[in-house]
Amino acid sequence: MEISKVIKSGNKFVVPLPKEIIKRYDVKEGDHFEFNVHGESITIKPYKKQYFAEVIKKVAGSFKTEHEYCEKILRIREDETDREVPTVE
């Protein structure tokens, strides 16, 4: 069992992750996590929906037109029901 102390960073509270967790789950800066409350317990797990948004960002540059981009997004949405809505930068 690992214990982490809550710290304040700006207007947010932060719970540092132990090195063992970072290594085991290959946690990188910018990764997302899902929090679930069960009575007096909280479970934290990697947020898998992030993956689809990252894939879309990587391949978006290979599309020739915005129309083609939208068609590809719709095909991905049909294939994957567990996804994050991508943001276009």
N, C-alpha and C positions, 0 to 999 in steps of 0.2 A: 504494500500500500504506500502510495506517495502522497505527500501533503504539500500543497502550494498555498502561498499567502496571496490574498487579493491585493492588488495595487491599483492606484488611480493614475490614469494617463489622460490628461486633458479633462474632458467631461465624462469619460468612460471608466468603468472598472474592468481590470484585466486579471485573468488567472493564467499565470505562466504554465506552460506544459513541461512536464519532466522530460529529460533527455531520452529516457527509455521509450516514451510514447512517441516522441518526434522521430526517432529511428525506426521503431516498429511500423508506424503508419506512413513513413516518408513524408512528414508534414513539411510544407514549404510556406514561405510568407505569401499571403494572399489566399491560401486555402480556406474553404468554408466548412463550418461544422454545424450540425443539427443538435439542438438541445431539447430533451423531452423530460417533463416532470411527471414523476410517479409517486404520489403521496409525499413522503419526505426525501425521496431520492431524485437525483438528476442524472440522466444518461447523456453522454456526448458521443457523437459518432461523425465520421467524415460525411460531408454532404455531397453525395454522388451526382446530383443534378448539375453541379458545376462542370463536369466533364463535357457534357454536350455543348455548353456555351463555348468552352475552350476549343473544341473541335470546329465549331462553326466559325469562330474567329480566325483559326488557322487556314481554313479552306476558302474563306470569303474572298480573298485576294485573287483566287484563280477563276472566279466567275467573270464572264465577259460583260454582262449588263446587270442592272438592278433587277430587271424582270427575271433573269435567270437565277439571281440570288434568291428572290422570293420563292420561285418554284422549288429550288433545292431545299430551302427552309421548310416548306410545306411537306415535302417528301420525308424529311427527317422527322418532322412532327408526327406524321402518319406511322412511321416505323417505331418510334420511341414514345411511349406514354408517360414515362417518368423523366421529365426534362425541365430545364430552366428556360425561360423566355430570354433569348439573346438580346443584347444591346449592341447596336451598330455604332462604332466610334468613327 
